[in-house]
Amino acid sequence: MAGEVSMPSVMAVDDQVGVRRLLYEVLKEEYEVILAASGPEAIEKVMAQKPQLVLMDLKMPGMSGMQALREMRRLGYDGPAIMMTAYDELDLVDQAKRLGVQHYLVKPFAVDDLKRIVSEQVGTACSKPSEMIH
C-alpha cells in the first residue's frame, strides 16, 4: 500500500530450532525476522536481504558465529551484530569487538533485555547506517 512503512529487519541465527523459534516469537511484532540455522545460511541471507541487525549464536557446528560475522564483514555487511553465547570466553569477546560487536547476550537471557538491546541497535543502524562504533 502507498505510504505503508516497512518494519526493520533482524536476522536471528542459531543452530537450535527452539532458540530460533523463541527469537522469532519475541521479535515478530516489531521486526521482520529472518531466520538462519547456520553460518553459511546466514551469510547467504545477509547478503541477499541486508537486515538492519544480525543476532547470532557464537557457538554453532561447522562455522561459528564469529567466522560467519567475519565473512559478512569481508563481503561488506556493516550493520550492527549482537552475539548470543552460553560461554564466557574473553578472547572471543575481544575478537568480536574488533568486528564491531557492541552487545552480547548470555543464554539463558531475559526477553526484556533482548528486546531492549535489539531496539537500541536497530535504532542506531537506522539513524547511522554507515557508521561503525569501535
C-alpha positions in Angstrom: 0.0 0.0 0.0 1.1 3.5 -0.6 2.5 5.2 2.5 3.0 1.8 4.3 6.2 1.8 6.3 8.1 -1.5 6.3 9.3 -2.9 9.6 13.1 -3.0 10.2 14.5 -6.5 9.6 16.5 -8.5 12.1 18.3 -11.8 11.3 18.3 -14.4 14.0 21.0 -17.1 13.6 21.1 -20.2 15.8 21.6 -23.9 15.2 18.9 -24.8 17.7 15.4 -24.7 16.3 13.9 -23.8 19.8 16.1 -20.7 20.1 15.2 -19.6 16.6 11.5 -20.1 17.4 11.8 -18.1 20.6 13.6 -15.2 18.9 11.0 -15.2 16.1 8.1 -15.1 18.6 9.7 -12.4 20.7 10.7 -10.1 17.8 7.9 -10.7 15.1 5.6 -7.9 16.4 8.2 -5.1 15.8 10.5 -6.5 13.2 10.7 -8.6 10.0 12.5 -11.6 11.4 14.8 -13.6 9.0 15.9 -16.9 10.4 19.1 -18.9 9.6 20.3 -22.2 11.1 24.0 -22.0 10.2 26.8 -19.6 9.4 26.8 -20.3 5.7 23.0 -19.8 5.5 23.3 -16.6 7.5 26.0 -15.2 5.1 23.8 -16.0 2.1 20.7 -14.4 3.6 22.5 -11.3 4.9 23.9 -10.5 1.5 20.6 -11.1 -0.2 18.3 -9.4 2.3 20.5 -6.8 4.1 18.9 -6.9 7.6 19.4 -3.9 9.9 20.7 -6.2 12.6 22.2 -9.6 13.0 21.6 -11.6 16.2 23.9 -14.6 16.1 24.9 -17.6 18.2 28.6 -17.6 18.9 28.9 -21.4 19.0 27.5 -23.3 16.1 28.7 -26.5 14.4 30.7 -26.2 11.2 31.1 -22.4 11.0 31.0 -20.4 14.3 29.1 -17.2 14.6 32.4 -15.4 14.8 33.6 -16.9 11.5 30.3 -16.1 9.8 30.4 -12.5 11.0 34.0 -12.1 9.8 32.9 -13.3 6.4 29.9 -10.9 6.4 32.2 -8.0 7.2 34.6 -9.1 4.4 31.6 -9.1 2.0 30.6 -5.6 3.0 27.9 -6.0 5.7 28.5 -3.2 8.2 25.3 -3.4 10.2 25.3 -4.0 14.0 25.6 -7.5 15.4 24.7 -9.0 18.7 26.3 -12.2 19.8 24.5 -14.8 21.9 26.5 -17.3 23.8 26.3 -19.7 26.7 30.0 -19.3 27.2 32.1 -16.6 28.9 35.2 -16.5 26.8 37.1 -13.3 26.9 39.3 -14.0 23.9 36.2 -14.4 21.7 34.7 -11.2 23.2 37.8 -9.3 22.2 37.7 -10.8 18.7 34.0 -9.9 18.4 34.7 -6.3 19.5 37.2 -5.9 16.6 34.3 -7.0 14.3 32.1 -4.2 15.7 30.0 -6.3 18.1 28.7 -4.0 20.8 26.5 -6.3 22.8 26.4 -9.9 24.0 23.5 -11.9 25.4 24.4 -14.8 27.6 22.0 -17.7 27.4 19.6 -18.0 29.0 18.8 -14.3 28.6 15.8 -12.3 29.7 13.4 -11.5 26.9 13.1 -7.9 28.1 16.9 -7.5 27.8 16.8 -8.9 24.3 14.0 -6.5 23.2 15.8 -3.5 24.7 19.2 -4.3 23.1 17.7 -5.1 19.7 15.7 -1.9 19.8 18.7 0.2 20.7 20.9 -1.4 18.0 18.3 -1.2 15.2 17.7 2.5 16.1 21.4 3.1 15.8 21.6 1.2 12.5 18.6 3.2 11.1 20.0 6.6 12.2 23.6 6.0 11.2 23.6 3.3 8.5 27.3 3.6 7.5 28.9 4.5 10.8 30.5 1.8 13.0 31.5 2.3 16.6 34.7 0.6 17.6 
